Amino acid sequence: MAAGADSIDDMNILRHGSMKHLFDRVHAPSTLGSFLRSSAFGHARQLDAISSRYLTTLNEHTPLLPASEDTD
């Protein structure tokens, strides 16, 4: 979906062009749909916890905004 797809059906864009040269193999969009349907609510909670910790750690180690300065 990072390639600009808005839905599972749009993931077919990954099968065109030179994507096969970048990746070992490119799966059909239905494979992604099957994978997502096999996920339970617990899996979503685990991914949420991991992404939350990842973003917190990234924020601690990466200055995203310049330090504020007084402009009085």
Backbone hydrogen bonds, N-H to C=O, Kabsch-Sander energy under -0.5 kcal/mol:
donor,donor_aa,acceptor,acceptor_aa,energy
4,G,1,M,-1.5
11,M,7,S,-0.6
11,M,8,I,-1.2
12,N,9,D,-1.3
13,I,10,D,-1.9
14,L,11,M,-1.8
15,R,12,N,-1.6
16,H,13,I,-1.4
19,M,16,H,-1.1
21,H,18,S,-1.4
22,L,18,S,-1.0
23,F,19,M,-2.3
27,H,25,R,-0.5
31,T,28,A,-1.5
32,L,28,A,-0.9
33,G,29,P,-1.9
34,S,30,S,-2.4
35,F,31,T,-2.2
36,L,32,L,-2.7
37,R,33,G,-2.3
38,S,34,S,-1.4
39,S,35,F,-0.5
39,S,36,L,-0.9
44,A,40,A,-1.5
45,R,41,F,-2.0
46,Q,42,G,-2.2
47,L,43,H,-2.5
48,D,44,A,-2.1
49,A,45,R,-2.2
50,I,46,Q,-2.4
51,S,47,L,-2.6
52,S,48,D,-2.1
53,R,49,A,-2.2
54,Y,50,I,-2.6
55,L,51,S,-2.5
56,T,52,S,-2.1
57,T,53,R,-2.6
58,L,54,Y,-2.7
59,N,55,L,-2.3
60,E,56,T,-1.7
61,H,57,T,-1.7
62,T,58,L,-1.6
64,L,62,T,-0.9
